[in-house]
Amino acid sequence: MRVLIVEDEPTMLAALADALTHERLTVDTAPDGREALSRVHVEQAYDLILLDLMMPHMDGLTFLRTIRAEGNATPVLVLTARDLTSDKVTGLNLGADDYLTKPFDLEELLARVRALLRRDGN
């Protein structure tokens, strides 16, 4: 199964990629929403997207709004420091399937990833 991690912080990106690779997932990465959108348009084969919200060039909410408007139903797990209830509601209303605030426990993240991947029967 393929996962796209969209995260602009290199240390966090590397840690997430390592953890998901250890789970035997194929991982692609993008440092911002603009590159992530290009990857989604070219690859069109992701089983899950992990998405930071605060990034340069194109923020996560714009990316999410764009792919949902295009009819892309890939599950999206938002990973962000934005922890206000209004932020969570906005993300979920724009099409996120789950929302986890930083800092988070790695075991919880992996459990949420597995749950989202099961939804498609994977």
N, C-alpha and C positions, 0 to 999 in steps of 0.2 A: 504494500500500500504506500502511496505517495502523499507526503505532507509538505506544504509550503509554509515556511516560517517567515513572517514579515516583521522585522525588528531592526531598528537603527543602531542599537547599542551593541557593539561587537562582542563584549564579554557575555552578555545575555544570549545573544544569537548563537555563539559557540556552545554555551552550556545546554541550551535547548536542543540544538542539533545533535550533540553528543548523547543526550538522554533519549531522544527519539530514535537515533540510530541503534542504540543499545537495545531498544524495544523491537528491533528488526524492521523498522520502517525506512523507506527511502525518503531522504530529506533534500529539498531544494530550499534556497534562501533568497531573500530580497531585502535590501536595506531601507526601502521606502515603498510607498504605495504605487508610485509610478512604475517602478521596475516590477513590482508584484503584478500589476495589471498586465504588463507586457508578457510576463511568464504565464499568467492564466490564459491570455489570448492565444499564445503559441502552444503551450502544453495541453491545455484543456483536459487534464487527466488527474487532477488532485482529488484525493479522498477526504482531505481536511486541510483547512488553512488556519494557522495560528497567527493572530493579527494584533500588533501593537497599534495604539491609536495616535500617539504623538510622534510624528515622523516628519522629516523634511520632504519637500517636493509635492507629495500628496499624502494627506493624513489618512489614518485608518478609516474614519467615518466616510470620507469621500470615496475611498476604495470600496468599502462595503456597499455604499449606496449605488455605486456604478455597477458592480458585478450583479447585484440583485436586480437592477433595472434591465440588465442584459439577459435576465432569466437564468443566471448561474445559481444553482441550488447547492453547491458544495458547502458542507458544514463549516462554520466559522466559529472558532473559539477566540474571543478577545482576551488579550493579556495586557493589562494596562495599570498604571499608577492612578488613573482617574477613578476614585472610589466613591464619589457622591451617588446617591440613589438616582438623581436625575441623569447622571452619565450612564449608569447601568440601563435605565429605562430607555434612553435614546439609542444606545447600542443594540439592545434587544429589539426595539421597534424598527430599527433600520435593517434588521435581518440577521443579527448575530444569533447563533444557536446556543451559546454559553458565554459567560463573562466571568473572568477571574482577575482579581486585583493583585498587583505586586505590592509587597513581596508575597510569594505564594510557596506552599510546600510542594516539592517535586512529586511526591507520591500522590497528592491530590490532583495535580496537573495530569499525571499519567493516567489516573483513574478516569478523569474527565475525557481525555483523548480516547481511551479504550471505549468508553460509553458512546461517544459520538461516532466512532468508527463502526460500532455494532449496529447503530440505527439503520445503516444502509445494507445490513445483512452481511457485512464484511467480517 
